[in-house]
Amino acid sequence: MNLTRRTGSLLIVVLALAGPIVADQIVLKNGDRLTGTIIKSDGKTLVLKSDLAGEVIVALENVANVTADKLLYVTLTDRRTVSGLVTAQNNQFEIKSNQGAVVVERAAVAVVRSEAEQRAYESTLNPGWFEQWSGGADLGFALTRGNSHTTNF
């Protein structure tokens, strides 16, 4: 009986210490909240990947607040890229990194990317010898006889 009581107490302590599961969250102007992982934003839309709803695309003008618990890469209109945890309220973005916090207006934000999206973008800037090739090759041969003698390769 004593062992059961200890096991139950231990389970309660473990669950209390586990805390809530943290995820990126956006709050829309109408009060709705969406949680998941912020994938990217192009300055007009925000893409959030939710476990239940899949990828959700929201017009950025409808977003009131953004809170990210994972590292995001924010490219500003002056072409600087700042990485850190992002919180956005009203028309201001705050990016908290190891070097400190950077606060910018929403209009100064050109692109927001997750770590995976940033790696994919950077791989397009300096591709290796065997990366990102596309195209095709064709080989043909034609031979005609008759009143004319033509050979094409």
C-alpha positions in Angstrom: 0.0 0.0 0.0 2.8 2.4 0.8 4.5 1.7 -2.5 1.4 2.6 -4.4 1.1 5.9 -2.5 4.8 6.7 -3.3 4.3 5.8 -7.0 1.2 8.1 -7.2 3.1 11.0 -5.5 6.0 10.5 -7.8 3.7 10.6 -10.8 2.1 13.8 -9.7 5.5 15.5 -9.1 6.7 14.4 -12.6 3.6 15.7 -14.3 3.8 19.0 -12.4 7.4 19.5 -13.4 6.8 18.7 -17.0 4.9 21.9 -17.5 2.9 22.9 -20.6 4.1 22.0 -24.1 5.5 25.2 -25.6 4.8 26.1 -29.3 4.8 29.1 -31.5 1.5 31.0 -31.2 -0.2 33.6 -33.3 -3.2 35.6 -32.1 -5.5 37.0 -34.8 -7.2 40.3 -34.6 -10.6 38.6 -34.0 -9.1 36.9 -30.9 -8.6 33.4 -32.4 -5.3 31.7 -31.4 -3.3 29.3 -33.5 -0.5 27.2 -32.2 2.1 25.2 -34.0 5.4 26.0 -35.7 6.0 29.1 -37.7 7.5 28.1 -41.1 7.8 31.3 -43.0 6.4 34.7 -43.8 6.9 36.7 -47.0 5.7 40.1 -45.6 2.1 39.5 -46.8 1.3 36.0 -45.4 2.4 33.9 -42.5 2.6 30.1 -42.7 2.1 28.1 -39.5 2.3 24.3 -39.4 -0.2 22.9 -36.8 -0.4 19.3 -35.7 -4.1 19.2 -36.1 -4.8 21.6 -39.0 -1.7 21.1 -41.1 -0.2 24.2 -42.8 -2.3 27.3 -42.2 -1.7 30.4 -44.3 -2.8 33.6 -42.6 -2.8 37.1 -44.1 -0.3 39.1 -42.0 -2.7 42.1 -41.8 -5.0 39.8 -39.7 -2.3 38.9 -37.1 -2.3 40.9 -33.9 0.4 39.1 -31.9 3.1 36.5 -32.6 5.2 34.6 -30.1 7.8 32.1 -31.2 9.6 29.7 -28.9 12.0 28.5 -31.6 14.8 30.3 -33.5 13.5 32.3 -36.4 15.5 34.2 -39.1 14.2 37.7 -39.8 15.4 39.4 -43.0 14.8 43.2 -42.9 14.2 45.5 -45.8 17.8 46.8 -45.5 18.9 43.1 -46.2 20.2 42.5 -42.7 19.3 39.1 -41.2 18.7 38.8 -37.5 18.0 35.5 -35.8 16.4 34.9 -32.4 13.2 34.4 -30.6 10.5 36.6 -32.0 7.6 38.4 -30.4 5.4 40.8 -32.3 2.7 43.0 -31.0 0.8 45.7 -32.9 3.3 47.0 -35.4 6.6 46.0 -33.7 8.8 42.9 -34.0 11.2 42.2 -31.2 13.9 39.7 -31.9 15.8 38.4 -28.8 19.2 36.8 -29.5 22.4 36.2 -27.5 23.6 39.7 -28.6 20.6 41.4 -27.3 17.2 42.5 -28.5 16.4 44.2 -31.8 13.1 46.0 -32.1 11.9 47.0 -35.6 8.6 48.1 -37.2 6.5 45.5 -39.0 7.1 47.4 -42.2 10.8 46.8 -41.9 10.4 43.0 -41.9 10.8 41.5 -45.4 10.9 37.8 -44.7 10.7 35.4 -41.7 12.1 31.9 -42.0 12.4 28.9 -39.7 15.7 27.2 -39.4 14.8 24.6 -42.0 13.6 27.2 -44.4 16.8 29.3 -43.8 19.0 26.3 -44.6 17.1 25.6 -47.8 17.4 29.3 -48.8 21.1 29.4 -48.0 21.7 26.3 -50.1 20.3 28.1 -53.1 22.8 31.0 -52.7 25.9 28.8 -53.0 25.0 25.5 -54.6 27.6 22.7 -54.9 28.7 21.3 -58.2 26.0 18.6 -58.3 23.2 20.5 -56.7 20.2 22.2 -58.4 20.8 21.0 -61.9 17.9 20.9 -64.2 17.5 20.4 -67.9 17.8 17.7 -70.4 19.8 16.4 -73.4 18.7 15.1 -76.7 20.5 13.4 -79.5 19.2 12.9 -83.0 20.3 11.7 -86.4 18.6 12.1 -89.7 19.6 10.8 -93.1 17.7 11.4 -96.3 18.3 10.0 -99.8 16.5 10.7 -103.1 16.9 13.8 -105.2 19.0 15.4 -102.4 21.7 14.0 -100.2 21.3 15.4 -96.7 22.8 14.2 -93.5 22.0 15.8 -90.1 23.4 15.1 -86.7 
